[in-house]
Amino acid sequence: MITTKNCMLAMAFLATSGLVSSASADTLRLALAGEHQSVDPHFSRTSPNQNTASNIFETLVSVDEKMQMGPMLATSWQNINPTTWEIELKQGVTFHDGSTFDAADVISSVERIPNVEDSPSSFISLVSSIASIEALDAHKLKVTTKEPAPDFMEQIGGVYIIPSELGVTIKSADFDSGQATIGTGPYKFVSWTPNESLVLKANEQYWGEVPGYSDVIIRYIPNAASRVATLMAGDVDAIDQVPPSDVAVVKARDGLEVSSSISGRLIYLHLDSDREQTPFIKGSEGGEINNPLRDKRVRKALSLLIDRNRIVEHIMDGRAVPAGQMVPEGFIGFNPEIKTPAYDLEGAKALLTEAGYPDGFSLTIHGPNDRYVNDAKVIQALSQLFARGGLKSSVEAMPKSIYFKSASKREFSVFLVGFGTTSGNSSRGLEQVLSSYNKEAGIGTFNRGRFSNPAFDDVMTRATATFDDDEKEQLLKEAATIGFVEEQGILPLYFEELIWAHSNKVAYKIGPVERTLAADFRPVD
């Protein structure tokens, strides 16, 4: 339910226009490419939604610079036996409305996850392993899992915590209006104007490091050229997703700086490898055919037609890393034996002929035009590369607000997406992108192409069940071999380089996860 104190909190803040007109040295002005679909922290696991949530709400664990898990609202945890965990919670933390954080809030937040309506990217996989959760005292939890779950803290640790007073059936609309937008994070919600701006105010009672700015204005500008122009004009202090082609121009401007980091976000092509007929593939003459993507030889042929180095150099201006598996080097589960596929036109044609498609077929590649850096350009380049192999290829790019809903409904055949690994290993990515889709178990939730391979599933089941780190690493490498070498379940393209530009009067702390958080900016002394 929504309490009176919550309504008073939302009404007490200033409107967006008032803050904009009074912007000062105490105000941080950001322009971001991706806007959230809801302020509800449990609505979607997509990066834009989590980027917004992480300003206002907090989770039980954090991720350090080396992608290793550490404490946040949980101070410590212990695996009592393979299916039992005890979690100690931080004391002295208050929500933005003044209420005290305790075990009841964690339990309520976990129990709400399955009740979130119309989620395009659910958090259910983070809580699906839980058999029971109970409070041993005000700041101690006991959790029993259905099966041994070595990654359990990584799972539950990703759930944003809201006050238990809101209940487990609170609607997303109540967060969007501000009535329920109450967290423990460094910034409080002020207002949200969809497709325009989000306004935040510093949480003066924050338990952690005091925020660097008293007020924050976040503008949403999906067009990259407009975003860069806004920064160059001095209308904002920082922007994200700087196009690689604009880096030199920004660096040359007095008073501006660029910060960058290679991420764990894999950009890849999903393939509908499940259905006998798929909506956007036809025969070479335009007639109906059975889905060729079900044949691994065809999937491998498509991979060989992709010139990853050319895409990275000419479209991403060298600011990406060609990819052949789920995570880049340095992550647990990276398999050095898996080489990034080289462009091989003749090899691709031979595989297509062997699979029964000597004359190719026609296909449409779908993708967003405002989610990833140069996303529309990338799918256009892929179409041209596929055409070299004798395929009749076309593209259709659309706004992410439309695209991802359609992708989740499985309306495409070949489509561009990304997955950002937010831990130090490949386990979550492999399990969510390539494991057979199982809604009840919370597995394969990002497997929109419905790739399915029993051998892969078996290895991943063992990898996620073992408490032996060495065994887990070897199993993850084995799973990668099946998924990317033997079966080519998806077509990895490259790992994104994250690029920000900002005023030299602003210091920015680059984190290991794809986030642009107000708390990571501070005024330069």
Secondary structure, 3 states (H helix, E strand, C coil): CCCHHHHHHHHHCCCHHHHHHCCCCCEEEEEECCCCCCCCCCCECCHHHHHHHHHHCCCCEEECCCCCEEECCEEEEEEEECCEEEEEECCCCECCCCCECCHHHHHHHHHHHHHCCCCCECCHHHCCCEEEEEEEECCEEEEEECCCCCCHHHHHCCCCCCCHHHCCCCCHHHHHCCCCCCCCCCEEEEEEECCCEEEEEECCCCCCCCCCCCEEEEEECCCHHHHHHHHHCCCCCEECCCCHHHHHHHHHCCCEEEEEEEEEEEEEEEECCCCCCCCCEEECCCCCCCCHHHCHHHHHHHHHCCCHHHHHHHHCCCCEEECCCCCCCCCECCCCCCCCCCCCHHHHHHHHHHCCCCCCEEEEEEEECCCCCCHHHHHHHHHHHHHHCCCEEEEEEECHHHHHHHHHCCCCCEEEEEEECCCCECHHHHHHHCCCCECCCCECCCCCCCCCCHHHHHHHHHHHHCCCHHHHHHHHHHHHHHHHHHCCCCEEEEEEEEEEEEECCEEECCCCCCCCCHHHEEECC
